[in-house]
Amino acid sequence: ALLAGLWGIDAATVEEANSHRTYQVGAVTTAGLSEQQRIADAFFAEGLIPVKVDAAAAKIWAPK
């Protein structure tokens, strides 16, 4: 309900969107970067960020 008010959309829509997400912390993966790229592309297309982002260019740390 809090996010619905902040975002100006109904609570049912927020609940539906959040039911498809996880907020667990984990290692960065190339699959995760693909999802982030889709989000960045959508934000760029809507003018919410000023430059196009290349998520694949991110350096991924891996423990040895």
C-alpha positions as CSV (number, residue, x, y, z in Angstrom):
1,A,0.0,0.0,0.0
2,L,2.9,2.4,0.8
3,L,4.5,1.9,-2.7
4,A,1.1,2.3,-4.4
5,G,0.7,5.7,-2.8
6,L,4.2,6.7,-3.7
7,W,4.0,5.5,-7.3
8,G,0.4,6.6,-7.8
9,I,-0.9,3.2,-8.8
10,D,-3.3,0.8,-7.2
11,A,-2.1,-1.6,-4.5
12,A,-3.2,-4.7,-6.4
13,T,-0.9,-3.8,-9.3
14,V,2.1,-3.3,-6.9
15,E,1.4,-6.6,-5.2
16,E,1.2,-8.4,-8.6
17,A,4.5,-6.9,-9.7
18,N,6.2,-7.7,-6.5
19,S,5.0,-11.3,-6.5
20,H,7.3,-11.8,-9.5
21,R,10.4,-10.3,-7.8
22,T,12.9,-11.5,-5.3
23,Y,14.8,-9.3,-3.0
24,Q,17.4,-11.9,-1.9
25,V,21.0,-11.0,-2.0
26,G,23.2,-13.2,-4.2
27,A,26.1,-13.2,-6.6
28,V,25.8,-11.2,-9.8
29,T,25.2,-13.4,-12.8
30,T,25.1,-12.8,-16.6
31,A,21.4,-13.7,-16.4
32,G,20.9,-11.0,-13.8
33,L,22.7,-8.6,-16.0
34,S,20.3,-9.4,-18.9
35,E,17.4,-8.5,-16.7
36,Q,19.1,-5.3,-15.6
37,Q,19.8,-4.4,-19.3
38,R,16.1,-4.7,-20.1
39,I,15.2,-2.4,-17.3
40,A,17.9,0.1,-18.2
41,D,16.8,0.0,-21.9
42,A,13.2,0.7,-20.8
43,F,14.3,3.6,-18.5
44,F,16.4,5.1,-21.4
45,A,13.5,4.7,-23.8
46,E,11.3,6.7,-21.4
47,G,13.9,9.4,-20.9
48,L,14.4,8.5,-17.2
49,I,18.1,8.1,-17.6
50,P,20.2,10.4,-20.0
51,V,22.5,7.8,-21.5
52,K,22.2,4.2,-22.7
53,V,23.7,1.7,-20.2
54,D,25.6,-1.4,-21.2
55,A,25.1,-3.9,-18.4
56,A,27.4,-6.4,-20.1
57,A,30.3,-4.0,-19.6
58,A,30.0,-4.4,-15.8
59,K,32.9,-6.2,-14.2
60,I,31.7,-9.3,-12.2
61,W,33.8,-10.2,-9.2
62,A,34.2,-13.9,-8.5
63,P,35.9,-15.2,-5.4
64,K,38.9,-17.4,-5.9
